[in-house]
Amino acid sequence: MSNKNLAVEAVRGLAALAVIFSHASLTFWPYLHGDFDQLRSGFERWVFNSPFGFVYSGSGAVCVFFVLSGFVLGRSVLGRDGLLQALPGMVVRRYFRLMLPILISCLLAWAVFAFALPRVDRHALGEWIRLFGAFDFSLGNAVEQGSVDTILWGAADYNWALWTMRIEFFGSLLVYALAALLDRWPRPDWLLPVAALGCLLLVPGNGVYYALFVFGLWLAASEWTVDNRLLALSALLAGLYLVGYHEASSSYNFIERNLDLSWRGESLANYDLANELGGMLIVGAVLKSPWLGQRLSGRAMAWLGRMSFSAYLLHMLVLATVAPLVFNALSPTLSYTGASLSSLAASVAAIYLCSLPYARWVDDTSIHVSRTVSRLVWRR
């Protein structure tokens, strides 16, 4: 595996960890996400006002995921012979590649909702995690959401993290289509900027996310590198700073007071802009800097990346069960901060332990099944 591929895995793995920390902070420390009535310690106030919010920036991590997907998928198809004719088969393959792990996660969620959550006391934790699973769930509905509704319509009742899967699927199709057009477009240098602008203009709400896929494809199609180490490191640090953005944080007061942009007559949220630009800078810096790529090309980072999709799909279930069990056991003898940090550590360990068999038996199997189904459904 090349260093650049290992760097991709590292960024993906660290982004998944940021999502876990984001949802854990909503579980234990809602103050970190702006629920200022829920301050429990000075520790939370310090973290919120620090420039280190990237550690638990779920929004920034999602932007990183979308740019990475555009890059990885672009690299896999750019220059491929007969790409236009192969598109239907690629669509089928991508659908089943995503659908099978999603379906199993929804079935596991149904089992947790039905048999585990009624026995777990979550009253001491944040309202966000207490509401997880509080709806009329059923096995049939879990199958329907996992196999169809999540990917096509963005349904995420059984696993709140799954809202990204619809964008992931249709963003993937956008990358495939643009890659097929790159060799045929009379002005290829114009195609990707036009496509990104089209996403912003034509897709209300989520258009910027699809534009991130286009940016990732542009990174894949571009041969330039950032050889200046200081420039690459500065871009990475700027990206990390931006994805930690919170409007009320003292580390971002200057930006919040002085930046007020609008688009098509509507004010743009600095929070969204910061996460989107930050995600682009992070991925661009790491993937285009040989020096940064080398720094992130260790085995541990590669393993973290391999576990990332499984951890992303499973972490909500662990946070709803393991986290409160450990917290309730420790809270009589430890402070709130001590019990919550210990519970977080136990939850992260449980998430990755569960991810080991999930990655092997579900995630890897979905890759083989998607290839087989694609060949059966679409034969040229």
FIKEBA-351933 format. One record per residue (C-alpha): x, y, z; residue in one letter. Coordinates in Angstrom, 1 decimal. Each point is the difference from the previous one (the first is absolute). Example, Ala and Ser with C-alpha at 12.3 -4.5 7.8 and 13.67 -1.06 7.14 Angstrom:
2
+--------+--------+--------+------+
!      x !      y !      z ! resn !
+--------+--------+--------+------+
!   12.3 !   -4.5 !    7.8 !    A !
!    1.4 !    3.4 !   -0.7 !    S !
+--------+--------+--------+------+
//
This chain:
380
+--------+--------+--------+------+
!      x !      y !      z ! resn !
+--------+--------+--------+------+
!    0.0 !    0.0 !    0.0 !    M !
!    1.4 !    3.4 !   -0.9 !    S !
!    0.7 !    2.7 !    2.4 !    N !
!   -2.7 !    2.1 !   -1.5 !    K !
!   -2.6 !   -2.8 !    0.5 !    N !
!    1.1 !   -0.3 !    3.6 !    L !
!   -0.4 !    3.7 !    0.4 !    A !
!   -3.6 !   -0.3 !   -1.3 !    V !
!   -0.6 !   -2.8 !    2.6 !    E !
!    1.5 !    2.2 !    2.7 !    A !
!   -2.2 !    3.0 !   -0.7 !    V !
!   -3.1 !   -2.2 !   -0.3 !    R !
!    0.7 !   -1.8 !    3.3 !    G !
!    0.7 !    3.3 !    1.9 !    L !
!   -3.2 !    1.5 !   -1.5 !    A !
!   -2.0 !   -3.0 !    1.2 !    A !
!    1.5 !    0.5 !    3.5 !    L !
!   -1.0 !    3.7 !   -0.1 !    A !
!   -3.6 !   -1.1 !   -0.7 !    V !
!    0.1 !   -2.3 !    3.0 !    I !
!    1.4 !    2.7 !    2.2 !    F !
!   -2.7 !    2.4 !   -1.3 !    S !
!   -2.8 !   -2.3 !    0.9 !    H !
!    1.6 !   -0.9 !    3.3 !    A !
!    0.2 !    3.7 !    0.9 !    S !
!   -3.7 !    0.3 !   -0.8 !    L !
!   -0.5 !   -2.9 !    2.4 !    T !
!    2.1 !    1.2 !    2.9 !    F !
!    0.8 !    3.7 !   -0.6 !    W !
!   -2.8 !    1.7 !   -2.0 !    P !
!    1.6 !    3.3 !    0.9 !    Y !
!    2.7 !   -0.7 !   -2.5 !    L !
!   -2.7 !    0.3 !   -2.8 !    H !
!   -1.5 !    3.2 !    1.3 !    G !
!   -2.5 !   -1.3 !    2.6 !    D !
!    1.2 !    2.6 !    2.5 !    F !
!   -2.5 !   -1.0 !    2.7 !    D !
!    1.7 !   -3.3 !    0.3 !    Q !
!    3.4 !    1.1 !    1.3 !    L !
!    1.4 !   -2.5 !    2.5 !    R !
!    3.6 !    1.0 !    0.5 !    S !
!    2.6 !    2.6 !   -0.9 !    G !
!    1.6 !   -2.7 !   -2.2 !    F !
!   -2.8 !    0.3 !   -2.5 !    E !
!    0.2 !    3.8 !   -0.1 !    R !
!    3.8 !   -0.2 !   -0.7 !    W !
!   -0.5 !   -2.6 !   -2.8 !    V !
!   -2.8 !    2.0 !   -1.6 !    F !
!    2.0 !    3.2 !    0.0 !    N !
!    3.2 !   -1.6 !   -1.2 !    S !
!    1.1 !   -0.3 !   -3.7 !    P !
!    0.0 !   -3.8 !    0.4 !    F !
!   -3.7 !   -0.6 !   -0.9 !    G !
!    1.1 !   -2.0 !   -3.1 !    F !
!    0.5 !   -3.0 !    2.4 !    V !
!   -3.8 !   -0.3 !    0.3 !    Y !
!   -1.2 !    1.7 !   -3.2 !    S !
!   -2.5 !   -2.4 !   -1.6 !    G !
!   -1.0 !    2.6 !   -2.6 !    S !
!    3.6 !    0.5 !   -1.0 !    G !
!    0.6 !   -3.8 !   -0.2 !    A !
!   -3.0 !   -0.4 !   -2.3 !    V !
!    1.4 !    2.6 !   -2.4 !    C !
!    3.3 !   -1.9 !    0.1 !    V !
!   -1.8 !   -3.3 !   -0.8 !    F !
!   -1.6 !    1.5 !   -3.0 !    F !
!    3.2 !    1.5 !   -1.4 !    V !
!    1.7 !   -3.3 !    0.6 !    L !
!   -2.7 !   -1.9 !   -1.8 !    S !
!    0.3 !    2.2 !   -3.0 !    G !
!    3.8 !   -0.5 !    0.0 !    F !
!    0.0 !   -3.8 !    0.5 !    V !
!   -2.8 !   -0.7 !   -2.5 !    L !
!    1.5 !    2.4 !   -2.5 !    G !
!    3.4 !   -1.8 !    0.2 !    R !
!   -1.7 !   -3.3 !   -0.5 !    S !
!   -1.8 !    0.9 !   -3.2 !    V !
!    1.9 !    2.9 !   -1.7 !    L !
!    1.5 !   -1.2 !   -3.3 !    G !
!   -1.8 !   -3.3 !    0.1 !    R !
!   -0.9 !   -1.3 !   -3.5 !    D !
!   -3.7 !   -0.3 !   -0.8 !    G !
!   -1.0 !    1.9 !    3.2 !    L !
!   -3.2 !    1.4 !   -1.6 !    L !
!   -1.2 !   -3.4 !   -0.9 !    Q !
!    0.9 !   -1.4 !    3.5 !    A !
!   -1.9 !    2.7 !    1.9 !    L !
!   -3.2 !   -2.1 !    0.6 !    P !
!    2.0 !   -2.9 !    1.5 !    G !
!    1.9 !    2.5 !    2.1 !    M !
!   -3.2 !    1.5 !    1.4 !    V !
!   -1.3 !   -3.5 !    0.9 !    V !
!    3.3 !   -0.9 !    1.7 !    R !
!    0.1 !    3.2 !    2.0 !    R !
!   -3.5 !   -0.4 !    1.2 !    Y !
!    0.6 !   -3.5 !    1.3 !    F !
!    3.4 !    1.0 !    1.4 !    R !
!   -1.7 !    2.5 !    2.3 !    L !
!   -3.3 !   -1.7 !    0.5 !    M !
!    1.1 !   -3.3 !    1.6 !    L !
!    2.0 !    1.5 !    2.9 !    P !
!   -2.8 !    2.6 !    0.5 !    I !
!   -2.7 !   -2.7 !    0.1 !    L !
!    1.9 !   -2.1 !    2.6 !    I !
!    0.5 !    3.1 !    2.1 !    S !
!   -3.7 !    0.8 !   -0.1 !    C !
!   -0.9 !   -3.6 !    1.0 !    L !
!    2.5 !    0.2 !    2.9 !    L !
!   -1.6 !    3.3 !    1.0 !    A !
!   -3.5 !   -1.6 !    0.0 !    W !
!    1.4 !   -2.8 !    2.3 !    A !
!    1.6 !    2.6 !    2.3 !    V !
!   -3.2 !    2.1 !    0.1 !    F !
!   -2.2 !   -3.1 !    0.7 !    A !
!    2.1 !   -1.9 !    2.5 !    F !
!    2.8 !    2.1 !    1.4 !    A !
!   -1.0 !    3.7 !    0.4 !    L !
!   -3.0 !   -0.8 !    2.2 !    P !
!    2.5 !   -1.3 !    2.6 !    R !
!    2.4 !    2.9 !   -0.3 !    V !
!   -0.4 !    3.0 !    2.3 !    D !
!    1.0 !    3.1 !   -2.1 !    R !
!   -1.6 !    2.7 !    2.2 !    H !
!    3.3 !    1.5 !    1.2 !    A !
!    1.3 !    0.6 !   -3.5 !    L !
!   -0.9 !    2.6 !   -2.6 !    G !
!   -3.5 !    0.3 !   -1.5 !    E !
!    1.5 !   -0.8 !   -3.4 !    W !
!    0.9 !   -3.5 !    0.8 !    I !
!   -3.1 !   -0.6 !    2.2 !    R !
!   -2.2 !    0.6 !   -3.1 !    L !
!    1.9 !   -2.5 !   -2.1 !    F !
!   -2.4 !   -2.9 !   -0.8 !    G !
!   -3.1 !    1.9 !    1.3 !    A !
!   -2.3 !   -0.7 !   -3.0 !    F !
!   -2.3 !   -2.8 !   -1.2 !    D !
!    2.6 !   -2.4 !   -1.4 !    F !
!   -0.6 !   -3.4 !   -1.5 !    S !
!    2.0 !   -2.7 !   -1.7 !    L !
!   -1.7 !    0.6 !   -3.3 !    G !
!    0.6 !    3.7 !    0.1 !    N !
!    3.7 !   -0.6 !    0.9 !    A !
!    0.3 !   -2.2 !   -3.1 !    V !
!   -1.7 !    2.6 !   -2.2 !    E !
!    2.1 !    2.8 !    1.2 !    Q !
!    3.3 !   -2.0 !   -0.2 !    G !
!   -0.6 !   -1.3 !   -3.5 !    S !
!   -1.7 !    3.0 !   -1.7 !    V !
!   -1.1 !    3.0 !    1.9 !    D !
!    3.4 !    1.0 !    1.5 !    T !
!    1.9 !    0.1 !   -3.3 !    I !
!   -2.8 !    1.4 !   -2.2 !    L !
!   -1.8 !    2.3 !    2.4 !    W !
!    2.5 !    0.7 !    2.9 !    G !
!   -2.1 !   -1.8 !    2.7 !    A !
!    2.0 !   -0.4 !    3.2 !    A !
!   -2.4 !   -1.0 !    2.8 !    D !
!    2.0 !   -3.1 !    1.0 !    Y !
!    3.4 !    1.6 !   -0.2 !    N !
!    0.2 !    3.8 !    0.0 !    W !
!    3.5 !   -0.1 !   -1.6 !    A !
!   -1.6 !   -1.5 !   -3.1 !    L !
!   -1.3 !    3.4 !   -1.3 !    W !
!    3.2 !    0.3 !   -2.0 !    T !
!   -0.5 !   -3.2 !   -2.0 !    M !
!   -2.4 !    1.5 !   -2.5 !    R !
!    2.5 !    2.7 !   -0.8 !    I !
!    2.8 !   -2.5 !   -0.1 !    E !
!   -1.9 !   -2.1 !   -2.6 !    F !
!   -1.2 !    2.8 !   -2.3 !    F !
!    3.4 !    1.8 !    0.4 !    G !
!    1.6 !   -3.2 !   -1.2 !    S !
!   -2.2 !   -0.1 !   -3.0 !    L !
!    0.9 !    3.6 !   -0.7 !    L !
!    3.7 !   -0.9 !    0.1 !    V !
!   -0.5 !   -2.9 !   -2.4 !    Y !
!   -1.9 !    2.1 !   -2.5 !    A !
!    2.5 !    2.9 !    0.1 !    L !
!    2.9 !   -2.4 !   -0.4 !    A !
!   -1.6 !   -1.5 !   -3.1 !    A !
!   -0.5 !    3.5 !   -1.4 !    L !
!    3.5 !    1.3 !    0.7 !    L !
!    1.4 !   -1.7 !   -3.2 !    D !
!   -3.0 !    1.2 !   -2.1 !    R !
!   -0.6 !    3.6 !    1.2 !    W !
!    1.4 !    2.4 !   -2.5 !    P !
!    1.4 !    2.2 !    2.8 !    R !
!    1.0 !   -2.5 !    2.7 !    P !
!    1.6 !    2.8 !    2.2 !    D !
!   -3.5 !    1.6 !    0.2 !    W !
!   -2.0 !   -3.2 !    0.8 !    L !
!    0.7 !   -0.3 !    3.7 !    L !
!   -0.5 !    3.7 !    0.9 !    P !
!   -3.2 !    0.0 !   -2.0 !    V !
!   -1.2 !   -3.2 !    1.8 !    A !
!    0.9 !    1.4 !    3.4 !    A !
!   -1.9 !    3.2 !   -0.7 !    L !
!   -2.9 !   -2.0 !   -1.3 !    G !
!   -0.2 !   -1.9 !    3.3 !    C !
!   -0.1 !    3.2 !    1.9 !    L !
!   -2.7 !    1.5 !   -2.2 !    L !
!   -2.2 !   -3.0 !   -0.7 !    L !
!    0.0 !   -2.1 !    3.2 !    V !
!   -1.6 !    1.9 !    2.9 !    P !
!    1.5 !   -0.6 !    3.4 !    G !
!    2.4 !   -2.8 !   -0.8 !    N !
!    1.6 !    1.5 !   -3.2 !    G !
!    3.2 !    0.9 !    1.8 !    V !
!    0.5 !   -3.6 !    1.0 !    Y !
!   -0.2 !   -1.2 !   -3.6 !    Y !
!    2.4 !    2.8 !   -0.9 !    A !
!    2.5 !   -1.6 !    2.5 !    L !
!   -0.1 !   -3.2 !   -2.1 !    F !
!    0.8 !    2.1 !   -3.0 !    V !
!    2.9 !    1.5 !    1.8 !    F !
!    1.3 !   -3.5 !    1.0 !    G !
!   -0.2 !   -1.0 !   -3.7 !    L !
!    1.9 !    3.1 !   -0.9 !    W !
!    2.7 !   -1.0 !    2.4 !    L !
!    0.1 !   -3.5 !   -1.5 !    A !
!    0.3 !    1.4 !   -3.5 !    A !
!    2.7 !    2.5 !    0.8 !    S !
!    3.7 !   -1.0 !    0.0 !    E !
!    1.3 !    2.9 !    2.0 !    W !
!    1.6 !   -0.5 !    3.4 !    T !
!    0.9 !    2.3 !    3.0 !    V !
!    3.7 !   -0.5 !    0.5 !    D !
!    0.4 !    2.9 !    2.4 !    N !
!   -0.4 !   -1.6 !    3.5 !    R !
!   -0.8 !    3.3 !    1.7 !    L !
!   -2.8 !    0.8 !   -2.5 !    L !
!   -1.4 !   -3.5 !    0.3 !    A !
!    0.1 !    0.1 !    3.8 !    L !
!   -1.6 !    3.5 !    0.1 !    S !
!   -2.8 !   -1.2 !   -2.3 !    A !
!   -0.6 !   -3.0 !    2.3 !    L !
!    0.0 !    2.1 !    3.2 !    L !
!   -2.3 !    2.5 !   -1.6 !    A !
!   -2.4 !   -2.8 !   -1.0 !    G !
!    0.0 !   -1.4 !    3.5 !    L !
!   -0.6 !    3.4 !    1.5 !    Y !
!   -2.9 !    0.7 !   -2.3 !    L !
!   -1.8 !   -3.4 !    0.6 !    V !
!    0.0 !    0.8 !    3.7 !    G !
!   -2.1 !    3.1 !   -0.5 !    Y !
!   -2.7 !    0.9 !    2.5 !    H !
!   -1.7 !    3.4 !   -0.2 !    E !
!    0.2 !    0.7 !    3.7 !    A !
!    3.5 !   -1.3 !    0.6 !    S !
!    2.5 !    2.7 !    0.9 !    S !
!    2.5 !   -1.6 !   -2.4 !    S !
!   -2.3 !    1.0 !   -2.9 !    Y !
!   -1.4 !    3.3 !    1.2 !    N !
!    2.1 !    2.0 !   -2.5 !    F !
!   -1.4 !   -1.9 !   -3.0 !    I !
!   -3.6 !    0.1 !    1.3 !    E !
!    0.1 !    3.8 !    0.5 !    R !
!    1.6 !    0.8 !   -3.3 !    N !
!   -1.2 !   -2.5 !   -2.6 !    L !
!   -3.5 !    0.2 !   -1.3 !    D !
!   -0.4 !   -1.5 !   -3.5 !    L !
!   -3.2 !   -0.6 !   -1.9 !    S !
!   -1.0 !   -2.2 !   -3.0 !    W !
!   -2.9 !    0.7 !   -2.2 !    R !
!   -1.5 !    2.4 !    2.5 !    G !
!    0.4 !   -2.2 !    3.0 !    E !
!    2.6 !    0.3 !    2.8 !    S !
!    2.5 !   -2.8 !    0.1 !    L !
!    0.8 !   -1.6 !    3.4 !    A !
!    3.6 !    0.4 !    0.9 !    N !
!   -0.2 !   -3.4 !    1.8 !    Y !
!   -0.9 !   -1.8 !   -3.3 !    D !
!    2.6 !    1.9 !   -2.0 !    L !
!    2.8 !   -0.7 !    2.4 !    A !
!   -0.8 !   -3.7 !    0.1 !    N !
!   -0.2 !   -0.3 !   -3.8 !    E !
!    3.2 !    2.0 !   -0.7 !    L !
!    1.8 !   -1.7 !    2.9 !    G !
!   -0.9 !   -3.5 !   -1.4 !    G !
!    1.4 !    1.0 !   -3.4 !    M !
!    3.2 !    1.4 !    1.5 !    L !
!    0.6 !   -3.1 !    2.2 !    I !
!   -0.4 !   -2.5 !   -2.8 !    V !
!    1.8 !    2.1 !   -2.6 !    G !
!    3.0 !    0.6 !    2.3 !    A !
!    0.4 !   -3.7 !    1.0 !    V !
!   -0.6 !   -1.5 !   -3.4 !    L !
!    2.1 !    2.5 !   -2.0 !    K !
!    2.9 !    0.2 !    2.4 !    S !
!    2.4 !   -3.0 !   -0.3 !    P !
!    1.5 !    1.1 !    3.3 !    W !
!   -3.3 !    0.0 !    1.9 !    L !
!   -1.1 !   -3.1 !   -1.7 !    G !
!    3.1 !   -1.8 !    1.2 !    Q !
!   -0.6 !    1.2 !    3.5 !    R !
!   -3.4 !   -1.6 !    0.0 !    L !
!    0.9 !   -3.3 !   -1.7 !    S !
!    0.5 !   -2.2 !    3.0 !    G !
!   -1.6 !   -3.3 !    0.7 !    R !
!   -2.1 !    1.3 !    2.8 !    A !
!   -1.5 !    2.7 !   -2.2 !    M !
!   -0.7 !   -2.6 !   -2.7 !    A !
!   -1.8 !   -2.2 !    2.5 !    W !
!   -2.0 !    3.0 !    1.2 !    L !
!   -1.1 !    0.7 !   -3.5 !    G !
!   -0.9 !   -3.6 !   -0.7 !    R !
!   -2.3 !    0.0 !    3.1 !    M !
!   -1.5 !    3.4 !   -0.8 !    S !
!   -3.2 !   -1.0 !   -1.9 !    F !
!   -0.8 !   -2.7 !    2.6 !    S !
!    0.7 !    2.4 !    2.9 !    A !
!   -2.2 !    2.7 !   -1.7 !    Y !
!   -2.9 !   -2.4 !   -0.3 !    L !
!    0.3 !   -1.6 !    3.5 !    L !
!    0.9 !    2.9 !    2.3 !    H !
!   -3.5 !    1.3 !    0.7 !    M !
!   -1.0 !   -3.4 !    1.3 !    L !
!    3.0 !   -0.2 !    2.3 !    V !
!   -0.5 !    3.5 !    1.3 !    L !
!   -3.6 !   -0.8 !    0.8 !    A !
!    0.8 !   -3.2 !    2.0 !    T !
!    3.6 !   -0.3 !    1.1 !    V !
!    0.5 !    3.7 !    0.9 !    A !
!   -2.9 !    0.3 !    2.5 !    P !
!    0.8 !   -3.4 !    1.6 !    L !
!    3.6 !    1.0 !    0.7 !    V !
!   -1.0 !    3.5 !    1.0 !    F !
!   -2.7 !   -1.2 !    2.5 !    N !
!    2.5 !   -2.5 !    1.5 !    A !
!    2.7 !    2.7 !    0.5 !    L !
!   -2.0 !    3.1 !    0.9 !    S !
!   -0.4 !   -0.9 !    3.7 !    P !
!    3.7 !    0.1 !    0.5 !    T !
!    1.3 !    2.4 !   -2.6 !    L !
!   -0.8 !    3.6 !   -1.0 !    S !
!   -2.2 !    0.6 !   -3.0 !    Y !
!    3.0 !    0.8 !   -2.1 !    T !
!    1.9 !   -3.1 !    1.2 !    G !
!   -2.9 !   -2.4 !   -0.5 !    A !
!   -0.8 !    1.5 !   -3.5 !    S !
!    3.6 !   -0.2 !   -1.2 !    L !
!    0.3 !   -3.6 !    1.3 !    S !
!   -3.2 !   -0.8 !   -1.7 !    S !
!    1.2 !    1.6 !   -3.3 !    L !
!    3.2 !   -2.1 !    0.1 !    A !
!   -2.0 !   -3.2 !    0.6 !    A !
!   -2.4 !    0.9 !   -2.8 !    S !
!    2.8 !    0.7 !   -2.5 !    V !
!    1.6 !   -3.3 !    0.8 !    A !
!   -3.3 !   -1.8 !   -0.4 !    A !
!   -0.7 !    1.7 !   -3.3 !    I !
!    3.2 !   -1.1 !   -1.5 !    Y !
!   -0.2 !   -3.5 !    1.5 !    L !
!   -3.5 !   -0.3 !   -1.6 !    C !
!    1.4 !    1.4 !   -3.2 !    S !
!    2.5 !   -2.8 !   -0.4 !    L !
!   -2.5 !   -2.8 !   -0.8 !    P !
!   -2.3 !    2.5 !   -1.8 !    Y !
!    2.8 !    1.1 !   -2.4 !    A !
!    0.8 !   -3.6 !   -0.7 !    R !
!   -3.4 !   -1.6 !   -0.3 !    W !
!   -2.2 !    2.8 !   -1.1 !    V !
!    2.1 !    2.8 !   -1.6 !    D !
!    2.4 !   -2.3 !   -1.9 !    D !
!   -2.9 !   -2.3 !   -1.1 !    T !
!   -1.9 !    3.0 !   -1.4 !    S !
!    2.9 !    0.7 !   -2.3 !    I !
!    0.0 !   -3.5 !   -1.4 !    H !
!   -3.8 !   -0.2 !   -0.2 !    V !
!   -0.2 !    3.4 !   -1.8 !    S !
!    2.4 !   -1.1 !   -2.6 !    R !
!   -1.9 !   -3.2 !   -0.6 !    T !
!   -3.4 !    1.7 !   -0.2 !    V !
!    1.4 !    2.6 !   -2.4 !    S !
!    1.3 !   -2.7 !   -2.3 !    R !
!   -3.3 !   -1.9 !    0.1 !    L !
!   -2.2 !    3.1 !   -0.5 !    V !
!    2.0 !    1.8 !   -2.6 !    W !
!    1.9 !   -2.0 !   -2.6 !    R !
!    1.4 !    1.7 !   -3.0 !    R !
+--------+--------+--------+------+
//
